[in-house]
Amino acid sequence: MIVSLKEVKNYLRIDFDDDNKLIYQLIDTAQKLCMEIVRTDDIAVLNADKKTCKTAVLYAVEYLYENREKADHNEMKLTLRALLANYRPEGF
């Protein structure tokens, strides 16, 4: 994982353990979304520039966590594409 549970909980300002399982699932989903956006199956691509990619994963986890019932996934993906534009190869 590019981010740890502790990092995410700190980012979300969560100090209880009730949502740990959910947060782990969201970390996995956020990582997969970011990998999909940069068009790779290799986590090493995200690890190449941990600062930017970590920010993207943290953003996605936060968005999914805070907007569980009313998420606009298109808005989230547009932001992720902007954050990860330098890692996204042109074309298909």
N, C-alpha and C positions, 0 to 999 in steps of 0.2 A: 504494500500500500504506500502511496505517495504521502499520505497524511495519516497520523495516528488518531486513535479515539481521543486521547488526551488533548491533542492540538485542536480537534474539531469542537470538543466540549468547551475548551477555552475560548475559541472563536465565537461560539454560540452563546457563551456565558451561561453554561449549564453546569450546575454543581450537584446534580443528583444522578443516580444510576438507573433509574426506571426506564429510560429510553435508549440504553446502550445497544440493545439488539437492533432497534430501528436505525440508530445512527450508523452502526456497522453496515447495514443494508444500504443506507443512503451513500456512504463512502464508496461502496462497491459500484453502485449505480452511477454516481458522479464521475468516478474514474472511467467507467465504460463510456459514458457520454463524451468525456473529453478525448478519449482515444478514438471514438467514432468521428469526432469533429476534426481531429488531426489526421484521420484516415490511416490508422495503424492498429496492429494487434500486439505491438511490442511496448510494454510498459516503460522500457528504457528510453523511449522517445520523450515521455513525460518527465522522466528523471533527468534528462539532459539539461534542462533549465528548471531546477526545482522551484525557484522563487515564483516565476510566472505561472507555471503549471500547478503548483501548490495553491496559489491564489485562485485559479480557475476551479479546482476541485473544491476548495473551501466555499467558494461562492455557490457552486452547484448544490453542495450539501445544505448550505444555509437556505437557499431558495426552496429546495424540496422540503426541508424540515418546516420552515415557516409558512409555506403555502400548500400544505398537504391537501387541503380541501378545495382550493381555488387557484391552483398553479396555472400560469400561462406558459406552457413549455416552449412556445415559439419565442417569446420574449427572453426566456432563459438561454435558449440556444443561440440567439443573436448576440447576447452578451458574451457567451462562451466563445463564439466564433471571433468576436472582436479581440478578446483576451488571447486567443490561441492562433491568431492569423499568421504569425511568423513561423509557426510549426506546421501549418496546413499546406500540403503541396497543391499546386495548381492542377486542375483537371481531375480526371477520375482514374 
